[in-house]
Amino acid sequence: MDLMSLTNEQQKLLIKIARDSIQHGLTHGVPLPINLENYPEEFQEIRATFVTLEIGRLLRGCIGILEAVQPLIVDIAKNAFLAAFDDPRFPPISATEYTKLEIHISILSPSEPMKFDSEDDLIRQLRPHIDGLIMQEDDRRGTFLPSVWDSLPDPRQFLEHLKLKTGLPKNYWSDTLQIYRYNCELIG
């Protein structure tokens, strides 16, 4: 799958942009404005990202998109702001919390549909710590980034918890269930 292979310097700059966007949000209430002309071509590629915020290894916010719709650098600035101030699971980040934030960026490869003829067949195809999955059934949709394997290393449990996140019972199965696979370049 198509990953970016960014240099260490580029990765540090992306983390800085995410942090600056959160700081800008604390002061101005909006994401950091991005002038694409100031950044390298790689940062202008249309990519999907998630930004995860932690304090002391505990989740403090995570927002992203699954389909690439805007330049990488814009997506990161926007998702960092949203993770800090608009994750419905948490109150907005405070100035005190800002200084303690650990920022992690996941740059997603394009997703690919998986083909399987049973739940067991799907489970056999899963690649722990590599695959991120998107599950879709009718109007319900959920995803787990590859980092979720750290807390759910068993493929069957991973799939059961993804069903729950998608709004389905953990023992749910249907021939219309759609699963897409992607992987991530992790930064931070």
N, C-alpha and C positions, 0 to 999 in steps of 0.2 A: 504494500500500500504506500501511497505517496506521502512521505514525510519530508521535512524541510532541511534538516541537518544544518542548523544555525551554529555559528561560531560562539565561543564563550562570551566574547564581547557583545555580540548581538543579543544573546540570551540575557546578559546583565542589563542591556539597554531596555529590553522588553519588560523586565521586572521593574526597572526605574520608571518607565512610562505608566505601568499599572499603579505603582506607589504614588507617583505624581498626580494621577487622575483621582485617586482617593483623597489626597491632600487638597487638590483643587475643589473636590466635592465638599470637603469640610468648610472651605472658605466661601465658595460661590454657589454650591448646591447643584452643580452640573458637572458632567465629565470634562476632563481636560480636552480643549479643542486641539485637533491634530491638523497640521499643514503637511500634506503628503510630500511636498517638494523637499522637506527637510530630512527625509528618511530614505534609506536604500531601497532598491527595487524589491528585494525579498519581503520587506515590510509592507509593500503595496499589493502583494498577492492577495487575491480574494480567498480567505480562509475562515473556518469556524473555530472558535476557541471557547474554553471554559476558564474562568478565574476562580480559584479556591483560596479562601482566607482562613487562616488558623491562628489561634492564640494558645500557646502552650500545647500544641499538637491537638487541640480541640477545634472542631469546625466552627467557624464564625460567619461564614457566608460562602455561597458558591452559585454562580450564575454563568450561563453560557448558551450557545445555540448549536444546533446539530447540522444545519446547512450553511455553507459559506455564502454570505451575501454582501460582505463589505471588506475593505482592505484589512489585513491582519492587525496593523497598528491601531486602526480605528476600533476594531472589534475588541481588542484587549483593553483599550482605554474605557470603552463603554461598559464592558463586562466587569472590570475592576470596580468602577463606580457603582454599578448595580449590585454586585456582591456585597459591597460595603454598606449601601444605603437602601436597597430595595429587595433583599432576600426576605420573603414573607415569614420565614422561620425565626428571624432575629430582629431586634431593634436596630436602628441605624448605628454605625460605628461612631464612637465618641473620639474626641481628640486624644484622650488618655489611651484608649485602645489602639489608636492608629500607630503609636510608637512601638507597640508589642506585636504588630501583625507580621505573620509569615505569609508570603504570597507565592502561590503555585499556579503556573499557567500550563494548560493542556491545549496543544495545537492538534486538532483532529485531522486525520486523513479523510478523504471522501469515503462515505459508507458504501458497503456492498451488500446486496441481499444474500442471505444464506439459503441454501437448498437442503431440505431434510425431509424424511418421510415419517418421523416419529419423534417424540420427546427424547428417547434414548439416543437416537441418531444425532439429534441436535447437541445433546450433552457430550457425546463422543467427539464432536467437531470443535468444541470450545477450547480455546488456548488460554489457560489461566495466566494472569499478569501481562497478557498481550492484548487480548480482545476487549474492546468496549462494545457494548451491545445496545441496540435500540429495539424495543419491543412495541409492536403496534397491533391492536385489535379494534376494529371499527374506529371510533373516535378517541380511543384511549391510547396513550403513548407514554413510554418511559424509557430512561436510559441509565446505564451505569458506566462510568468511566473505567478504564483499566485499573486505576488505583483502588477501586472497590474490592478487587481481588485480595488486597491486603487484609481486609476484615472478613471476607467471605471466600476463602480459598477453595472450597469444595464446589465443583461445577453445578451440581444439583441444587445446593443451597443458594448459590449465586443466582440461578435461574428462578428459583422459588421467590426470593426476595425481590427480583426484578418484576415478577408478576404482581406482587403486592404493591410495589411502587407504581406500576401501571394501572392499578385499580382493579386487578383481577385476583381471584382466590389462588393460593399458592399451588393447589393441585389442578388448576385450570389447564385444559388442553383443547385445541380446536384446529381443524385443517385450514382455517383461514388466518391463523396467527402468523404474523410476519416478523422476521428477525433480520436485522441488519448488523453487520460487523464493521468496526473501524478500529484503528489504533491511534496512538497519540505520541507526540513528542512532548516530553515533560520538561518544564523549566522551573527551577526553584525548589 
